Amino acid sequence: MSIRIGIAGITGRMGRLLTEEVAAAGATLSGGLRRDEPAAPLFAASDVVIDFTNAATAEAHAAAAVAAGVPLVLGSSGLSTAQETALAEAARSIPIVYAANFATGVNLVLAMAERMAAALPAAQYDAEILEMHHRQKVDAPSGTAIALGRAVARGRGTTLEEAGTESGRDGHCGARGTGTIGFAALRGGQVVGEHSLIFAAGAEQIVLTHRSFDRRAYATGAVRAALWLKGRAPGLYDMRHVLGMA
């Protein structure tokens, strides 16, 4: 029997692409959730639900997934610490794949970022992350940019919070802090997504860049994650697990 995949946010740009990718994967579309509709019926009719709505609905959809005993793929960005804590609590009951970005290339870049950071001493190589997205994006830095920052911090044996961040520099803001991780966000036009991680030292500069030209890469990865989730034990997973890198 084909796996039944439900889509929260089915009428959005990602929702339409997800619908196509579900069919391409040979899965069954169990239904879709539109804005302000109750979530319970969709979860009850699905073997797994993919959610690309927004941070405001993440906690409620995780609760609906727990109530139905249904795995969840969550691609919403901009979750608060409290929302991420609630998601981790939900993952004690059901398997969840939560990722800042579902594109295969981005997740390979995240893995490379961690290894590069481990090899490049923080005292000598400043880490700066530059991202650009379409003008409609409401959160900054992007979830992928933050994921890059966390990858750099992991490579350096610390956390993003402990390393410290710098963003929105303006005016007489003082010298850059050693070991901190910088962020800059650009918004304009209809850029799907561009991320560059820059390691800058006195004698050299290394730039790791990923550009997305089509949101379909996110949809393909999300459906791959949904298929991978079936039969998994409860837990909070990410695309490293889906791609066999963790």
Stockholm file with secondary structure:
# STOCKHOLM 1.0

chainA/1-246         MSIRIGIAGITGRMGRLLTEEVAAAGATLSGGLRRDEPAAPLFAASDVVIDFTNAATAEAHAAAAVAAGVPLVLGSSGLSTAQETALAEAARSIPIVYAANFATGVNLVLAMAERMAAALPAAQYDAEILEMHHRQKVDAPSGTAIALGRAVARGRGTTLEEAGTESGRDGHCGARGTGTIGFAALRGGQVVGEHSLIFAAGAEQIVLTHRSFDRRAYATGAVRAALWLKGRAPGLYDMRHVLGMA
#=GR chainA/1-246 SS CCCEEEEETTTSHHHHHHHHHHHHTTCEEEEEECTTCCSHHHHHTCSEEEECSCHHHHHHHHHHHHHHTCCEEECCCCCCHHHHHHHHHHTTTSEEEECSCCCHHHHHHHHHHHHHHHHSCTTTCEEEEEEEECTTCCSSSCHHHHHHHHHHHHHTTSCHHHHCEEECCCSSCCSCCTTCEEEEEEECTTCCEEEEEEEECSSCEEEEEEEESCTHHHHHHHHHHHHHHTTCCSEEECHHHHTTCC
#=GC SS_cons         CCCEEEEETTTSHHHHHHHHHHHHTTCEEEEEECTTCCSHHHHHTCSEEEECSCHHHHHHHHHHHHHHTCCEEECCCCCCHHHHHHHHHHTTTSEEEECSCCCHHHHHHHHHHHHHHHHSCTTTCEEEEEEEECTTCCSSSCHHHHHHHHHHHHHTTSCHHHHCEEECCCSSCCSCCTTCEEEEEEECTTCCEEEEEEEECSSCEEEEEEEESCTHHHHHHHHHHHHHHTTCCSEEECHHHHTTCC
//
